[in-house]
């Protein structure tokens, strides 16, 4: 009975495993076990060949792009080497694929990277994605602090050691984070 209720709740509401557990008076581990044994394997498959999974993108002029990576939770791999490669601390299951997307200010997705192992850093995905090859003085990429250090990538300003950010920097960060 729990299998049916948890599955239906998940498909109807897409709530977190923790929320489903609290609403149905089940342990979180019971919900995780149900979803990972019955639901996720039917919906999520790890690609056997992770090459050539990019979307095409072209040259843009006077353009701003927002770039970020996200993860797709996957069931725990059986092999210890795969567990190490797919490990992602921010995933609720701790194993994930990562993908990077870029959109413009018209809310159009203009680039999607290939899938990467969950352990790969966001800036590595950006560098390997090919997106930077199409960026120049006319294009700005807005990203979070994971992308600090790349030319043409605008990131939030860091607080100086032992001091607070000035109001101008706070406003700048607010604008960047609200993009």
LINZI-V294996 format. One line per field, one symbol per residue. phi: phi as a letter, one per 40 degrees, with the letter a starting at -180 (. if undefined). psi: psi as a letter, one per 30 degrees, with the letter a starting at -180 (. if undefined). burial: I if it has 9 or more other C-alpha atoms within 8 Angstrom, else O. A space follows every 10 residues. Layout:
phi=???
psi=???
burial=???
This chain:
phi=.ddccccccc ccbfcccccd cccbfbcccc cdcccccbcd ccbbbcccbc bfbbccabcb bfbbbbbabb bbcbcccccc ccdccccacc cccgbacbab bbbcccgccb abcccbcccc cdcccccccg cccbbaccbb bbacccbdhc cgbcbccccc dgbcccdccc cdccccccc
psi=eeeeeeeeee eefhlleeee eeeghlleee eeeeeffeee ffekkkkejg lhhlkllakk khkkkkklll ljkllkleke eeeeefkjff kffgkllkkk kklagggkkf kkllkllffk keeeeeefff effgkaffkk kklaffgkfk kgkkllklkk kgllkleeee eeeeeeff.
burial=OOOOOIIOII OOOOOOIOOI IIOOOIOIOI IIOIIIOOII IOOOOOOOOI OOOIOOOOOI OOIIIIIIIO IIIIIOOOOO OIIOIIIIOO IOIIIIIIII IIIIOOOOII IIIIIIIIII OIOOIIIOIO IOOIIOOIII IIIIOOIIOO OIIIIIOOOO OOOOIOOOII OIIOOIOOO
